[in-house]
Amino acid sequence: SPHSPMSSSSMQYFSVLMPPLMYPLSSEVFTQMDTARWVLDLEAALGSGTVTGTDFAAMGAAIDANGQPEPAYLRLRECVLFLARPGLLQPDQALTLYICDPAINGSWEFRGYVSAKQPSAIVALNWVDAPAQPMSQHRACIGVSVEPLAEVEARQTNRLAMKEDFAKRVGQDLYNFMSSFGGGTSPSSPLQRSNSIGHALGRTVGVAAPSAAVGPRTSSSITVPGDVIDRWFDKFLSKFRRDPYFLSRAKQL
């Protein structure tokens, strides 16, 4: 692997800040596996008091939908990852962040990265809700690794493209569902043909034409423009390209 300034085991390289934790956690709190990988056992750190300055105790134990205590790590929804100082990464290197989620069999999932040109990033951790029966053989961890920047950027690009495609499929499914109430036949790819979506919706579910005024809402129905799905998708893409994790940051559904 290419030489990295992160080759010594006696200095601070990066920190993570995870609200509601009140202070950043430096790389020195992590267990260094080798010259390019670090792991933090969140359950051990939060349970043993290794992580100081938390307000978890004052908040009290959270309760899940089944009335069971919620694992403390689930409250860590976001992570700010940042380099300790300039010059720690080569221009062709990235510092990546992963989570090990007990709810998905302890597999490591990529979440984000920083680089010499982008020394800090806000990363959505996206834990899966804890299973009803705790899986004691797996623990919640955060992993940090030095990797080739080109590979990480390609991985990130693929992840974003998959999310865009997923959003498009959600819009298609919503359109098909709306169309089913009118008994009509929906076009195969309405999100790719903005003109057809308005006409088809107007025929099948009685929504207004794109230029028509939107009527008042009643207790059982709402009139929307015929190109409502296109408008939604355009708005979604605008938000998504500014912040790919904007939905993850939402307080509630």
Backbone torsions as a table, in degrees:
resi	resn	phi	psi	omega
1	SER	NA	154.6	-178.8
2	PRO	-64.8	152.3	179.7
3	HIS	-63.0	135.6	178.4
4	SER	-121.6	139.5	172.9
5	PRO	-59.8	-16.7	178.9
6	MET	-86.6	56.3	-175.8
7	SER	-109.7	-11.1	178.3
8	SER	-95.4	153.8	-179.7
9	SER	-104.4	15.2	-173.1
10	SER	-123.0	27.0	179.0
11	MET	-145.6	163.4	-179.4
12	GLN	-87.8	131.6	-176.8
13	TYR	-111.2	-39.3	-175.5
14	PHE	-150.6	168.9	173.6
15	SER	-140.1	158.1	173.7
16	VAL	-128.9	141.1	175.0
17	LEU	-122.0	123.8	-175.9
18	MET	-128.8	94.8	176.4
19	PRO	-56.7	141.6	9.1
20	PRO	-87.2	15.0	171.6
21	LEU	-60.9	137.5	-170.8
22	MET	-89.2	-16.5	-177.0
23	TYR	-131.4	150.5	176.1
24	PRO	-66.5	152.6	174.7
25	LEU	-108.2	121.8	-177.3
26	SER	-84.2	168.8	178.8
27	SER	-60.6	-21.1	-179.3
28	GLU	-69.2	-21.1	177.0
29	VAL	-78.4	-24.7	179.4
30	PHE	-75.6	157.2	170.3
31	THR	-87.3	120.4	-179.3
32	GLN	-84.8	115.6	-176.3
33	MET	-79.1	-38.3	175.3
34	ASP	-159.4	-162.7	-175.8
35	THR	-72.3	-8.1	-175.9
36	ALA	-133.3	9.8	-177.3
37	ARG	-141.5	138.7	178.6
38	TRP	-133.9	146.4	179.1
39	VAL	-134.8	137.3	174.6
40	LEU	-121.3	119.2	175.3
41	ASP	-80.5	101.8	-175.0
42	LEU	-65.6	-40.1	-177.2
43	GLU	-64.9	-39.9	178.2
44	ALA	-69.1	-42.9	-177.2
45	ALA	-65.7	-44.3	-178.8
46	LEU	-71.8	-34.1	-177.3
47	GLY	-79.6	-28.7	-174.6
48	SER	-94.3	-10.0	-177.3
49	GLY	88.2	6.6	176.2
50	THR	-58.3	-39.6	176.3
51	VAL	-84.9	115.2	-177.6
52	THR	-102.3	163.4	176.0
53	GLY	78.7	21.2	177.7
54	THR	-88.7	157.7	174.0
55	ASP	-111.7	24.8	179.6
56	PHE	-61.9	-42.2	-176.7
57	ALA	-62.8	-42.3	-179.6
58	ALA	-66.8	-31.2	-179.0
59	MET	-75.0	-23.7	-176.3
60	GLY	81.9	164.3	-179.0
61	ALA	-72.4	130.9	176.0
62	ALA	-77.3	150.8	-178.6
63	ILE	-117.0	133.2	-180.0
64	ASP	-84.7	-176.2	-175.6
65	ALA	-64.3	-22.2	179.9
66	ASN	-93.8	8.2	179.4
67	GLY	78.5	12.9	-179.7
68	GLN	-99.6	151.0	177.0
69	PRO	-58.7	135.2	-179.0
70	GLU	-87.0	133.2	177.5
71	PRO	-56.0	139.1	-175.0
72	ALA	-60.5	-33.2	-176.1
73	TYR	-63.9	-23.5	-179.9
74	LEU	-66.1	-18.0	177.7
75	ARG	-79.3	-12.4	178.3
76	LEU	-88.1	88.6	-171.9
77	ARG	-90.7	-26.1	-179.3
78	GLU	-133.2	158.7	179.2
79	CYS	-139.4	129.7	171.2
80	VAL	-97.1	114.1	178.7
81	LEU	-102.8	128.6	179.7
82	PHE	-148.5	148.1	177.6
83	LEU	-73.1	147.1	-177.0
84	ALA	-69.8	-30.4	-178.8
85	ARG	-167.9	164.7	178.9
86	PRO	-64.9	156.7	173.4
87	GLY	85.7	4.7	-178.1
88	LEU	-82.5	-22.0	178.6
89	LEU	-118.6	144.4	170.5
90	GLN	-71.5	156.7	180.0
91	PRO	-57.4	-25.2	-177.9
92	ASP	-99.6	18.4	-178.8
93	GLN	-118.4	156.3	175.4
94	ALA	-132.0	149.8	172.7
95	LEU	-106.8	111.6	-172.3
96	THR	-100.8	154.9	178.6
97	LEU	-123.0	133.7	178.5
98	TYR	-126.6	159.2	168.3
99	ILE	-120.3	148.6	170.5
100	CYS	-109.0	110.1	-171.5
101	ASP	-102.6	118.2	-179.7
102	PRO	-60.1	-26.2	-176.6
103	ALA	-77.4	-11.2	177.3
104	ILE	-123.7	47.4	174.0
105	ASN	61.9	25.8	173.6
106	GLY	70.4	17.2	178.7
107	SER	-74.0	150.1	179.2
108	TRP	-85.5	128.1	-177.3
109	GLU	-119.5	126.9	178.4
110	PHE	-67.7	137.8	-179.0
111	ARG	-125.7	-28.0	-179.7
112	GLY	171.4	-176.7	-176.8
113	TYR	-158.6	164.9	169.8
114	VAL	-129.3	165.3	-179.4
115	SER	-147.1	179.9	179.3
116	ALA	-62.2	-35.9	179.7
117	LYS	-81.9	-23.6	179.2
118	GLN	-129.1	82.4	-170.1
119	PRO	-77.6	-2.9	177.0
120	SER	-145.8	155.0	179.8
121	ALA	-159.1	145.5	172.3
122	ILE	-95.1	123.5	-174.1
123	VAL	-120.0	128.2	173.6
124	ALA	-78.0	125.8	-177.3
125	LEU	-77.8	-34.0	174.1
126	ASN	53.4	55.4	173.2
127	TRP	-68.3	147.5	169.8
128	VAL	-82.5	140.4	177.8
129	ASP	-52.4	139.9	-176.9
130	ALA	-59.4	139.4	177.5
131	PRO	-65.8	159.4	-179.0
132	ALA	-59.7	-39.0	177.5
133	GLN	-106.0	113.4	-178.8
134	PRO	-55.2	139.5	-179.5
135	MET	-98.4	91.2	-170.2
136	SER	-64.6	-21.2	-178.3
137	GLN	-77.0	-8.9	178.4
138	HIS	-124.7	145.5	-178.4
139	ARG	-127.7	152.7	178.5
140	ALA	-77.2	122.1	-177.9
141	CYS	-136.4	160.0	169.8
142	ILE	-117.9	132.4	178.4
143	GLY	-118.1	142.2	178.4
144	VAL	-127.6	137.9	-173.8
145	SER	-146.2	145.5	173.1
146	VAL	-91.0	124.2	-176.8
147	GLU	-138.6	163.4	176.7
148	PRO	-61.7	130.8	-175.7
149	LEU	-61.6	-41.0	-177.5
150	ALA	-59.9	-41.9	179.5
151	GLU	-66.3	-40.0	-178.7
152	VAL	-68.6	-41.8	178.8
153	GLU	-62.9	-39.7	177.9
154	ALA	-64.4	-40.2	178.4
155	ARG	-64.1	-42.0	179.8
156	GLN	-65.3	-41.2	178.4
157	THR	-61.0	-42.3	178.9
158	ASN	-64.5	-39.3	179.2
159	ARG	-63.5	-43.5	-179.0
160	LEU	-67.3	-39.1	178.4
161	ALA	-63.8	-37.3	178.6
162	MET	-66.4	-36.3	179.0
163	LYS	-69.3	-40.2	177.0
164	GLU	-61.0	-44.4	-179.1
165	ASP	-64.6	-38.9	178.6
166	PHE	-62.5	-44.0	179.2
167	ALA	-61.2	-39.1	179.3
168	LYS	-65.0	-39.2	179.0
169	ARG	-68.0	-35.0	175.8
170	VAL	-63.0	-44.1	177.9
171	GLY	-61.8	-41.5	178.1
172	GLN	-62.0	-43.7	-179.2
173	ASP	-65.8	-40.4	177.6
174	LEU	-62.1	-43.6	178.9
175	TYR	-61.3	-45.0	179.1
176	ASN	-61.3	-39.7	178.8
177	PHE	-64.0	-44.7	178.8
178	MET	-63.2	-40.4	-178.3
179	SER	-65.1	-30.0	-175.5
180	SER	-64.7	-22.3	-178.8
181	PHE	-72.3	-22.7	-179.7
182	GLY	-96.1	-7.0	178.6
183	GLY	76.0	9.3	-179.3
184	GLY	-86.9	177.7	177.2
185	THR	-105.0	120.8	-177.0
186	SER	-83.0	150.9	175.8
187	PRO	-66.3	156.5	-173.2
188	SER	-69.6	-34.6	-176.8
189	SER	-137.4	71.8	-174.8
190	PRO	-63.6	-31.2	-177.8
191	LEU	-72.3	-13.5	176.8
192	GLN	-95.1	-8.2	-177.9
193	ARG	-135.9	87.9	-172.0
194	SER	-63.9	-29.2	-179.8
195	ASN	-69.5	-41.3	-176.4
196	SER	-69.4	-29.1	-176.2
197	ILE	-64.6	-40.5	179.9
198	GLY	-66.1	-45.0	-178.9
199	HIS	-65.7	-42.5	-178.6
200	ALA	-66.0	-43.5	179.3
201	LEU	-64.6	-37.4	179.2
202	GLY	-61.9	-35.9	-179.8
203	ARG	-75.3	-38.8	-169.0
204	THR	-90.6	-39.7	-176.4
205	VAL	-123.4	7.4	172.1
206	GLY	72.9	24.1	175.6
207	VAL	-76.1	159.1	-176.2
208	ALA	-70.1	155.7	173.0
209	ALA	-64.0	157.2	-175.9
210	PRO	-52.6	-33.4	-176.1
211	SER	-95.3	-2.9	-175.7
212	ALA	-78.2	153.7	176.6
213	ALA	-71.3	142.1	-179.1
214	VAL	-84.2	127.8	-176.6
215	GLY	-79.7	175.3	-178.1
216	PRO	-70.2	153.1	178.9
217	ARG	-84.9	137.5	175.6
218	THR	-108.3	179.7	-177.1
219	SER	-68.6	-23.4	-175.4
220	SER	-119.5	-2.9	-177.5
221	SER	-152.9	163.9	176.0
222	ILE	-144.0	135.5	179.2
223	THR	-95.8	128.9	-178.2
224	VAL	-128.4	160.2	176.8
225	PRO	-61.4	151.6	-179.0
226	GLY	-64.2	-25.1	-179.3
227	ASP	-99.5	29.4	-174.5
228	VAL	-61.4	-37.9	-179.3
229	ILE	-67.1	-40.1	177.8
230	ASP	-63.3	-42.3	179.0
231	ARG	-62.1	-43.8	178.7
232	TRP	-61.3	-44.9	-176.5
233	PHE	-66.3	-39.8	177.3
234	ASP	-61.5	-42.6	179.3
235	LYS	-66.2	-40.8	177.8
236	PHE	-60.5	-47.4	-179.0
237	LEU	-61.7	-39.5	179.2
238	SER	-60.5	-46.4	178.3
239	LYS	-67.2	-43.5	-175.6
240	PHE	-62.8	-39.6	-178.1
241	ARG	-74.8	-22.0	172.9
242	ARG	-80.0	-37.5	-176.8
243	ASP	-150.8	96.8	-177.0
244	PRO	-60.3	-14.9	-175.8
245	TYR	-109.8	19.6	-174.2
246	PHE	-62.9	-32.9	177.5
247	LEU	-70.4	-34.1	178.9
248	SER	-67.2	-26.4	-178.6
249	ARG	-82.2	-9.7	-179.0
250	ALA	-61.3	138.7	-178.0
251	LYS	-67.0	-38.3	-179.8
252	GLN	-154.4	162.9	179.0
253	LEU	-80.7	NA	NA
